[in-house]
Amino acid sequence: MGFEGKTVLITGAGKGIGRETARLLAGKGARIVALSRTQADLDSLRDEIDCTAIAVDLADADAARRAALDGMPADCLVNCAGINILEPFVDVTVEAFDMVHAVNTRAAMIVAQEYARARIALGGGGAIVNVSSLSSFIGFDDHASYCASKGAMDAMSRVMANELGKSGIRVNCINPIVTMTELAARAWSDKAKSEPVLNRIPIGRFAETIDIAEVIAFLLSDAAAMMNGLSIPLDGGFLVR
């Protein structure tokens, strides 16, 4: 699963799963184009790996498209940028709902459009991994905007897989359970919150960022040549309980 000579564009590369994926793929020989909202995160990533860094607020549709164009051409794409705004369903605001969808779903569409156009112009071929969430399948409390955005990402990805597959571009979703980014580690440090979820996971732990990054690398690689249009739970068995 070497990536020598290949360029991978990663949104949300400044933190968490995106950052881990950038480090992993760079170690496998890939040239990384890293998109993130926070310049300081990009600067620190460049201290770790040799990458092209593009600071962008993906909630801004025009800025997202410009950044995607600036990042082309790329051999592979990872849409990893995401946000969450926690609100009980009856209190969900239009502003919060629109913001979560703008980053989690619309930006992924825009970046993938420009990636696909560039790949098709070069003769086709390539791979996209959209980082969705187990929240696409489960109605977690206070996650209405987030669950809806990730369900939309999964559905959009199936259309992408159908249409772009005809040009040799594979598209898959991964759907992780809670993943121990720095933010998640703080959010789930309360045992009253974490233990009921952990007790439903047969392997008895949450995911680490490297667990997710390794699957992303596999799906981008030629080893996954027949995998297209899937939504893959990475949940330690949560859904079987």
WOQUICOR-V132328 format. One line per field, one symbol per residue. ss: DSSP state (H for helix, E for strand, - for the rest). psi: psi as a letter, one per 40 degrees, with the letter a starting at -180 (. if undefined). burial: + if it has 16 or more other ideal C-beta (glycine too) atoms within 10 Angstrom, else -. A space follows every 10 residues. Layout:
# WOQUICOR-V132328
ss->???
psi->???
burial->???
This chain:
# WOQUICOR-V132328
ss->------EEEE E----HHHHH HHHHHHH--- EEEEEE--HH HHHHHHHH-- EEEEE----- HHHHHHHHHH -----EEEE- ------E-HH H--HHHHHHH HHHHHHHHHH HHHHHHHHHH H----EEEEE E--HHH---- --EHHHHHHH HHHHHHHHHH HHHHH---EE EEEEEE--E- -HHHHHH--- HHHHHHHH-- ------E-HH HHHHHHHHHH -HHH------ EEEE---HHH -
psi->fifheihhhh ifedibdddd dddddddeei hhhhhidhdd ddddddddih ihhhhiheeh dddddddddd eiiidihhhe hiihhhhide ehiddddddd dddddddddd dddddddddd deeaiaihhh hbieeddhgi hefddddddd dddddddddd dddddeeehi hiiigiahhg iddddddedh ddddddddee hdefiiiidd dddddddddd ieefdehhfi hhhgeeedee .
burial->--+--+++++ ++++++++++ ++++++---+ +++++++--- ++--+---+- ++++++-++- ---++-++-- ++-+++++++ +++++-+--- -+---++-++ ++++++++++ ++-+++-+++ -----+++++ +++++++--- --++++++++ ++++-+++-+ +--+----++ ++++++++++ +--+---+-- -------+-- +----++-+- +++++++-++ +--+---+++ +-++++-+-- -
